[in-house]
Amino acid sequence: AQTVTQSQPEMSVQEAETVTLSCTYDTSESDYYLFWYKQPPSRQMILVIRQEAYKQQNATENRFSVNFQKAAKSFSLKISDSQLGDAAMYFCASGGVTGNQFYFGTGTSLTVIP
Amino acid sequence: DTAVSQTPKYLVTQMGNDKSIKCEQNLGHDTMYWYKQDSKKFLKIMFSYNNKELIINETVPNRFSPKSPDKAHLNLHINSLELGDSAVYFCASSQAGQGAGYTFGSGTRLTVV
């Protein structure tokens, strides 16, 4: 089985500033994927960014980037130039390449302060 | 075009009733899931079907029964609803092995009164 841990239940950031959300995971899979999902108040789950574990280069999507430390099993999300629309619950998730199930962390609630 | 469509979005019902939530995906994915999100926002997997075959069946009361008539549909039927069943239920789909992640439906907020 896999476990995903998000140790920050709540975070806040000033608008236009940068914030980093932490995630650690444990897996016995040799090849796997990592994800960050965003859940705004509308409750829709939106994929923010994904990382393939065999790739050393950190994934980037516009203002969102990850710091993937494979040896430490760490996968943090950095949000640059934070906007009010970034306020949401953020979930970290992992899944094996061959498996069907993804494992989710308990989420981090991000508040953006105007 | 909605990729994963869940109906209804909201469901308010009395204890003891039976209700169903429907889910359909038009992405051609081979795997579908039901997740329950409780009041603390924790996501817990309930069931997963791959090509109509049940592959994940977590510890869920027998009152919950999934049905997958084809790989594009996964419905959830709940018998004898209880107050503790109140939650948001998400349907999701994925293509096994592709690593593209889940595509989620918009969720069904179930309130049992």
HADDOCK unambig.tbl for C-alpha pairs under 7 A between the chains (distance, minus, plus):
assign (segid A and resid 33 and name CA) (segid B and resid 99 and name CA) 6.08 0.50 0.50
assign (segid A and resid 43 and name CA) (segid B and resid 106 and name CA) 6.92 0.50 0.50
assign (segid A and resid 44 and name CA) (segid B and resid 106 and name CA) 4.99 0.50 0.50
assign (segid A and resid 45 and name CA) (segid B and resid 104 and name CA) 6.04 0.50 0.50
assign (segid A and resid 97 and name CA) (segid B and resid 97 and name CA) 4.81 0.50 0.50
assign (segid A and resid 97 and name CA) (segid B and resid 98 and name CA) 6.93 0.50 0.50
assign (segid A and resid 97 and name CA) (segid B and resid 99 and name CA) 6.12 0.50 0.50
assign (segid A and resid 98 and name CA) (segid B and resid 96 and name CA) 6.74 0.50 0.50
assign (segid A and resid 98 and name CA) (segid B and resid 97 and name CA) 4.83 0.50 0.50
assign (segid A and resid 99 and name CA) (segid B and resid 96 and name CA) 6.58 0.50 0.50
assign (segid A and resid 99 and name CA) (segid B and resid 97 and name CA) 6.56 0.50 0.50
assign (segid A and resid 100 and name CA) (segid B and resid 96 and name CA) 5.39 0.50 0.50
assign (segid A and resid 104 and name CA) (segid B and resid 43 and name CA) 6.79 0.50 0.50
assign (segid A and resid 106 and name CA) (segid B and resid 42 and name CA) 5.38 0.50 0.50
